[in-house]
Each structure stands twice: as C-alpha cells, then as structure tokens.
Amino acid sequence: MQQKPSLVIVLADTNTAKFCCNELISLLKENQINIEMLVIEANENSKSLDICQQLWARLVELNTDRSSILINVGGGVVTDLGGFVASTFKRGIPFINLPTSLLAMVDAALGGKTGINFNGLKNYIGTFNLPVFTQVNSKFLESLPIRELHSGLAECLKHALIADIELWNLIEENSIKENIDQILQSAINVKLKIVAADPKEQGERKKLNFGHTIGHAVESCLMSGKKPIPHGHAVAIGVLCESSISAERGILSKSNLELIFNKLHKFYESTAFTNNEIDAIVKLTHADKKNRAGQVNCTLLTKIGEAVIDQNITDEEIRNSLNYYQSI
Ligand SMILES: NC(=O)c1ccc[n+]([C@@H]2O[C@H](COP(=O)([O-])OP(=O)(O)OC[C@H]3O[C@@H](n4cnc5c(N)ncnc54)[C@H](O)[C@@H]3O)[C@@H](O)[C@H]2O)c1
C-alpha cells in the first residue's frame, strides 16, 4: 500500500492478542496510524456467520472504507475469518495476514482461500481472495502450544506426502525445533508452487486436499459431538485413512503405507470412533465441496511425494479405512 491507510483494524483471537500483537501495535503507533483492535474467541466456532455479522457491524461503526486495512494476526481461524470479512465488506477491503500458528504459516494464510463454517459444514461459505501480503515470522511459534505445533505439522506432512520427499525425510520427531525454518520454507514452497499453477482449484490444487475429504468429515463430526480435536489432528486421521485406501487399491505400496503410519503415530494419539460416529463421518464426506454428481471425490497417494487427483471413493472404502485406522 502506497498511502497511509485511513484506519488499521487488527483482528486477533484472545491468545494471539496476548502473545503476538504488542510489537505490531507499537510499530503502528510509532507511525501515528489509527488503530482499532478486534478480538474474537480462540476457537473454531468463531468461524461463523454470527461472528461475521458482529465484525461487519463493528466495521460500519468505525467508518471503515477501502482505504482502511485489516491485519489478521492469528492462526487459521483468524486468517480464514478475517480474510472472509474483509473480502465481503463493501465488496472488499484490503487485508494482510500475519500467521501465528504453524498451520496458518504453511497453509491457511497462503493461497487466498477465505471462509467460515455453515450449518455444521466446514468452510462452506467463502471466497478466493488474496491478501495484500502474508508475512511469516517463526518467532511467533515460541508461544504456540505443542498440541497446536503438531496440528500444523500435519499440513507439513501432507505437503511432503503429495510433493516433497525431502521434506518428508526432514520431519522427524526429535528435530522439529532445530529444523523449523527449513520445514517452514519447504512446506510454504509446496503450497505456493501448487497455488500458482492452479489458483482456482481446477486441477493441480486439488492435491492439497489430500487427507481433507475424510479429515474434514472427522473434524465436523467430532465438533458437533462436543469432543473437538485440532484441525491438523483431523487432517492427520484423514491422511492415514486416505493413504490406506490408496494402498488397498494397490496404487500405494504397503511399505510406504507402513512408513506413513509409523511417522504419524509419533505425533498423534489414536482417536476412537463409535459406530454412530463412523456412520456420521461417511455421511459427512458426501457434503465435501469437491464432490461431483453425488460421488465422493478424493486425492490419493501413489508414493511418498506423489499424489493423484479426482479419485472417486466409495462409502465402503471410507468405512474400511476408518476401521483399519482404529485397528493399528
Ligand atoms: N484457507 C485455507 O487454505 C486453510 C487451509 C488449512 C486450514 N484452514 C483453516 O485453518 C483453521 C485451523 O487453523 P489453526 O490450526 O491455526 O487454528 P487456530 O486459529 O484455532 O489456532 C489454534 C490455537 O492456537 C492459538 N495460537 C495461534 N497462534 C498462537 C501463538 N503464536 N501463540 C499462542 N497461541 C497461538 C490460537 O489462539 C488457537 O487457540 C481451520 O479453521 C481450518 O479450516 C484454512
């Protein structure tokens, strides 16, 4: 942005307001910039129409216009929600992403997908709209709880599985902290390269959805059943289930499947599902945004570092994969 913005609105959640905003606020104040701070609850439920309405109402009260700018300081919840609120307010005001969780740094804050959940369905309402820029600063990770660091690692592992075997080899339980900058760089490169080739998800970008067909269904099911798990943990379950479907079909070797299970089990505790939950998860995969003509459309793996898009999977395969996941 060339000119000084008329107003800078900083959107954070209750944790990132505490741990990640002080330096930014001081810098803006030093430059005599008008600032307003908006703080939301730190959880997935904030990605709702209700919260959007409250934020839009506040933007109206503040006389926000297109020369104002919204800065999203937070994890994927803040960048998804803030990006959506900015994209839709007065047909779009500019926004900047300052991701503070590993997951947002390597995934949510990049690539221009914004959105909220709707009627219990993940990311159902949203836009494709790029921020003015995204600035990644690994210093923010110092205050990130370990459970959330592992949640972000799931997206790094997924990026590695679909496109980068060296990144896969780099992610090892005992050396995450010392290799974090390289992990960040490689995982970001995978995402940016794929998005540049296919910004609107017509083909190549669907690879990034690996693990998310079943992962999103697991996340939605557990969220409505009041035992929520972090997004990345649900993605990790999706990665394991979709890898096992790939192996069952004979397109992924059993030895690769074993390597994937061994590595992911070091980071994520196993989750047990009741029969009712399995039924609900299978049903939820039918609401996935990638589906066409009633078929569940999924990305599968052919080897570590290589994926194949547009694979229709059956309810039976999904059910079997969840049972296999629980049995290992
Ligand atoms: N738009 C996309 O392309 C895309 C891609 C992947 C995921 N997502 C979305 O991202 C969301 C998940 O993101 P997330 O895992 O970052 O969740 P999140 O935003 O809820 O953050 C996780 C937790 O970590 C806390 N936190 C974040 N940064 C912190 C820091 N530096 N210090 C202390 N605490 C910190 C948050 O307050 C929260 O409690 C989901 O809603 C998912 O749908 C979007």
Ligand as a Chemical Component Dictionary entry (heavy atoms), coordinates in Angstrom:
data_LIG
# 
_chem_comp.id                   LIG 
_chem_comp.type                 NON-POLYMER 
_chem_comp.pdbx_formal_charge   0 
_chem_comp.three_letter_code    LIG 
# 
loop_
_chem_comp_atom.comp_id 
_chem_comp_atom.atom_id 
_chem_comp_atom.alt_atom_id 
_chem_comp_atom.type_symbol 
_chem_comp_atom.charge 
_chem_comp_atom.model_Cartn_x 
_chem_comp_atom.model_Cartn_y 
_chem_comp_atom.model_Cartn_z 
_chem_comp_atom.pdbx_ordinal 
LIG N1  N1  N 0  -7.749  -21.177 3.984  1  
LIG C1  C1  C 0  -7.046  -22.259 3.855  2  
LIG O1  O1  O 0  -6.482  -22.542 2.792  3  
LIG C2  C2  C 0  -6.920  -23.194 5.031  4  
LIG C3  C3  C 0  -6.005  -24.234 4.987  5  
LIG C4  C4  C 0  -5.869  -25.038 6.114  6  
LIG C5  C5  C 0  -6.630  -24.805 7.244  7  
LIG N2  N2  N 1  -7.520  -23.779 7.246  8  
LIG C6  C6  C 0  -8.317  -23.487 8.450  9  
LIG O2  O2  O 0  -7.445  -23.113 9.486  10 
LIG C7  C7  C 0  -8.071  -23.378 10.742 11 
LIG C8  C8  C 0  -7.080  -24.046 11.666 12 
LIG O3  O3  O 0  -6.001  -23.177 11.889 13 
LIG P1  P1  P 0  -5.134  -23.261 13.226 14 
LIG O4  O4  O 0  -4.746  -24.649 13.468 15 
LIG O5  O5  O -1 -4.103  -22.211 13.145 16 
LIG O6  O6  O 0  -6.242  -22.970 14.337 17 
LIG P2  P2  P 0  -6.493  -21.706 15.296 18 
LIG O7  O7  O 0  -6.509  -20.457 14.535 19 
LIG O8  O8  O 0  -7.686  -22.052 16.102 20 
LIG O9  O9  O 0  -5.203  -21.699 16.234 21 
LIG C9  C9  C 0  -5.008  -22.782 17.110 22 
LIG C10 C10 C 0  -4.829  -22.313 18.557 23 
LIG O10 O10 O 0  -3.517  -21.766 18.691 24 
LIG C11 C11 C 0  -3.601  -20.465 19.266 25 
LIG N3  N3  N 0  -2.471  -19.703 18.747 26 
LIG C12 C12 C 0  -2.226  -19.383 17.448 27 
LIG N4  N4  N 0  -1.037  -18.795 17.349 28 
LIG C13 C13 C 0  -0.515  -18.730 18.605 29 
LIG C14 C14 C 0  0.705   -18.241 19.136 30 
LIG N5  N5  N 0  1.671   -17.760 18.356 31 
LIG N6  N6  N 0  0.891   -18.330 20.474 32 
LIG C15 C15 C 0  -0.069  -18.867 21.293 33 
LIG N7  N7  N 0  -1.228  -19.379 20.830 34 
LIG C16 C16 C 0  -1.449  -19.298 19.497 35 
LIG C17 C17 C 0  -4.958  -19.947 18.881 36 
LIG O11 O11 O 0  -5.397  -18.947 19.742 37 
LIG C18 C18 C 0  -5.803  -21.227 18.991 38 
LIG O12 O12 O 0  -6.154  -21.446 20.334 39 
LIG C19 C19 C 0  -9.269  -24.257 10.452 40 
LIG O13 O13 O 0  -10.437 -23.495 10.594 41 
LIG C20 C20 C 0  -9.071  -24.656 9.005  42 
LIG O14 O14 O 0  -10.282 -24.877 8.327  43 
LIG C21 C21 C 0  -7.671  -22.977 6.164  44 
# 
loop_
_chem_comp_bond.comp_id 
_chem_comp_bond.atom_id_1 
_chem_comp_bond.atom_id_2 
_chem_comp_bond.value_order 
_chem_comp_bond.pdbx_ordinal 
LIG N1  C1  SING 1  
LIG C1  O1  DOUB 2  
LIG C1  C2  SING 3  
LIG C2  C3  SING 4  
LIG C2  C21 DOUB 5  
LIG C3  C4  DOUB 6  
LIG C4  C5  SING 7  
LIG C5  N2  DOUB 8  
LIG N2  C6  SING 9  
LIG N2  C21 SING 10 
LIG C6  O2  SING 11 
LIG C6  C20 SING 12 
LIG O2  C7  SING 13 
LIG C7  C8  SING 14 
LIG C7  C19 SING 15 
LIG C8  O3  SING 16 
LIG O3  P1  SING 17 
LIG P1  O4  DOUB 18 
LIG P1  O5  SING 19 
LIG P1  O6  SING 20 
LIG O6  P2  SING 21 
LIG P2  O7  DOUB 22 
LIG P2  O8  SING 23 
LIG P2  O9  SING 24 
LIG O9  C9  SING 25 
LIG C9  C10 SING 26 
LIG C10 O10 SING 27 
LIG C10 C18 SING 28 
LIG O10 C11 SING 29 
LIG C11 N3  SING 30 
LIG C11 C17 SING 31 
LIG N3  C12 SING 32 
LIG N3  C16 SING 33 
LIG C12 N4  DOUB 34 
LIG N4  C13 SING 35 
LIG C13 C14 SING 36 
LIG C13 C16 DOUB 37 
LIG C14 N5  SING 38 
LIG C14 N6  DOUB 39 
LIG N6  C15 SING 40 
LIG C15 N7  DOUB 41 
LIG N7  C16 SING 42 
LIG C17 O11 SING 43 
LIG C17 C18 SING 44 
LIG C18 O12 SING 45 
LIG C19 O13 SING 46 
LIG C19 C20 SING 47 
LIG C20 O14 SING 48 
# 
